[in-house]
Amino acid sequence: MHRIQQHPILSVEERPVVHITVDGTPIEAREGDTIAAALMANGIRTFRHTARYHEPRGLFCGIGQCTDCVMEVDGKPNVKTCITRVREGMTVRTQEGNGGSAS
Amino acid sequence: MKHYDVIVVGAGPAGLGAAIEAGRQGAKVLLLDENDRPGGQLFKQIHKFFGSREHYAGTRGFAIGRQLLQEAEEAGVEIHLGRRVWGIFPDGSVTAANDTESVRYQGSYLILATGASENALAFPGCTLPGVMTAGAAQTFANVHHVLPGQNIVMVGSGNVGLIVTYQLLQAGANVKAILEAAPKLSGYAVHAGKVRRAGVPVLLSHTVTRAMGDGSLEAVEIAQVDEHFAPIPGTEQVIPCDTLCLAVGLTPRVELADVSGCDLVWSGPLGGKLPRHNRHMESSRSNILVAGDLAGIEEASTALDEGRLAGTRAAYRLGLLDVGTYEGRRAEIQGRLDRLRQGPFGEKRRRAKEEVWKA
């Protein structure tokens, strides 16, 4: 749950910092990060709670297929955080149930 | 509505192979993908491929991906990214949407290369954050350069489980064990050797029985299994870990093929339900071809060559190749596929593939 600094095969380049907030707390992401990658790099693993039993959910498939990682992004619920990239000033919220007013 | 000779859905190895071949023969080709970058899962493959030179042996997956993108560009392929295909209509039109709009395209031939999904495994606690597919962990480490966890347990000793284990070690994680329910390893010895030399224990006849943690994963309970894969009471052990990776096989993503009316057949060795197709990669729908993991779970190199077959077939049916040239080209690609389907692992897939052709 941290950024890889050194790698025997990949060249890991330093990328510019992008600021986002998660449930009101500012965190540092990097340009080109998906929201999920930025959250995991900051040690955040719970992305939403289920509607009926309020169970935590996080990353599962990582490639936009399963929808387990959806969150509220800039007020819009059900955004797949594993394939949506960060933007400066983005507001991310842990999704409760179906998100928005439907929760 | 814009018209294309060939519309390819999915820009992984199969879709790229199809688009490149059809484009090279002069077809006007559109390649659609739901992701914002092309290449499918190739860019997370940081290991060297094997096989022969024609299969890019010794080249790492991401380098193959870069080369294919360049070839696609040279072949004049138009690539539209961030477009999820949601409709295929009887008149040959295809609709694809991003977050804000839906666009309709007309195509004479459609090649589906929608790939696969990783299988899940059900056990108490399997939904806890920290339990994820092996592919997710691989994507995070190799593409996003973020470690999905520090202390990891892997379920499955197939090639995905073995390769991802090794790549998580390379990224700096600690893989505490690989669990394999079968009594023997299921992946290639060359990959198993790497993880064993790195000191990762492979526990045969073992599976995960429970994931535990307050809010996210803190430990897993594992147990030995009997010959019917049932956990043996009294053999439970608890391994503290923050991440559990599931590498328990893949299933073809047949949704689009299914809704567009392609007949589906079942093949256990090829991953389950898949569109019935012949050796030319033609489905039961006359203008729809299929290729890659959608047409049976194999490897990136087989997907690429199946894509090349499908693209060449579409070009032939468009009248861009004469029958002699087509047959020569087809035999060449089929020969490469036959060589990839050799050995104890490949042989099983080759026989399964032949069953599908006969179905």
Interface residues (C-beta under 8 A of the other chain):
Chain A: M1 H2 R3 I4 Q6 H7 P8 I9 L10 V12 D33 T34 A37 M40 A41 R45 T46 F47 E55 P56 R57 G58 L59 F60 C61 G62 I63 G64 Q65 C66 D68 C82 I83 R85
Chain B: E34 N35 D36 Q41 I46 R60 S117 E118 A120 T127 L128 P129 G130 V131 M132 T133 G135 A136 A137 T139 F140 A141 N142 H144 H145 V146 L147 P148 G149 Q150 Q170 A171 G172 G215 S216 D242 R253
